[in-house]
Amino acid sequence: DPEGAALLEAYLDRRFPAWRQAQQGDGDARPDHWDGPLTRDQAYEILGLAKGASREEVVAAHRGLMKKLHPDHGGSTALAARVNQAKDVLLG
């Protein structure tokens, strides 16, 4: 889906400026720090939140990203799963 791909690229350009260079190196478009379990710092970064964000801010950020990245809305399954994982890490 070209429209979904353009949306995903715009998101990655904004959140992870070096993702294109990472893709050229090994064919994996995910940033290196996306491998394995998430730390709290990574979870805040994925959701675009400052450290110490409230529960309400986490839920709102998650909801906003899922509206854009959910596979049912043309997004990526991998990104949606990572956003869900980030929310789970922060909400315990």
C-alpha positions in Angstrom: 0.0 0.0 0.0 1.9 3.1 -1.2 -0.1 5.5 1.0 0.6 3.4 4.1 4.3 3.2 3.2 4.5 6.9 2.8 2.9 7.4 6.2 5.3 5.0 7.8 8.3 6.6 6.2 7.3 10.0 7.4 6.8 8.7 10.9 10.2 7.0 10.9 11.9 10.1 9.4 10.5 12.2 12.3 11.1 9.7 15.2 14.2 7.9 14.0 16.2 10.1 11.5 18.9 7.4 11.0 16.6 4.6 10.0 17.4 4.9 6.3 21.1 4.5 7.0 20.4 1.4 9.2 18.4 -0.1 6.4 21.2 0.3 3.9 23.6 -1.5 6.2 21.7 -4.8 6.7 18.3 -4.6 5.1 16.5 -4.1 8.4 14.5 -0.8 8.6 14.1 -1.0 12.3 16.6 1.0 14.4 19.2 -1.2 16.2 17.8 -0.4 19.6 14.5 -2.1 18.7 15.9 -5.6 19.0 15.1 -7.4 22.2 13.1 -6.3 25.2 12.4 -2.6 25.7 13.8 -0.4 28.4 11.7 2.3 29.9 13.8 4.9 28.1 13.1 3.2 24.8 9.4 3.0 25.6 9.2 6.7 26.3 11.1 7.4 23.0 8.8 5.2 20.9 5.7 6.9 22.4 7.3 10.3 22.0 7.0 11.1 25.7 9.2 12.7 28.3 10.5 10.5 31.1 8.0 10.4 34.0 4.9 10.9 31.8 1.7 10.2 33.6 -0.5 7.2 33.0 -3.0 9.4 31.1 -0.2 10.7 28.8 1.0 7.2 28.1 -2.5 6.0 27.2 -3.2 9.1 25.0 0.2 8.7 23.2 -0.5 5.0 22.6 -4.0 5.7 21.3 -2.8 8.4 18.9 0.0 6.2 17.5 -2.2 3.1 17.2 -4.7 5.2 15.1 -1.9 5.8 12.7 0.0 2.6 12.8 -2.5 -0.2 13.4 -2.5 -2.8 10.7 -6.3 -2.4 10.2 -5.6 1.2 9.2 -2.8 0.4 6.8 0.0 0.4 9.3 2.7 -2.1 10.1 2.1 -5.1 12.4 5.7 -4.8 13.7 5.4 -1.1 14.6 2.0 -1.6 16.2 3.4 -4.5 18.3 6.3 -2.3 19.4 4.0 0.6 20.3 1.9 -1.9 22.4 5.0 -3.2 24.0 6.1 0.3 24.9 2.8 1.0 26.6 3.0 -2.3 28.5 6.5 -1.4 29.7 5.5 2.0 31.0 2.2 0.9 32.6 3.7 -2.2 34.2 
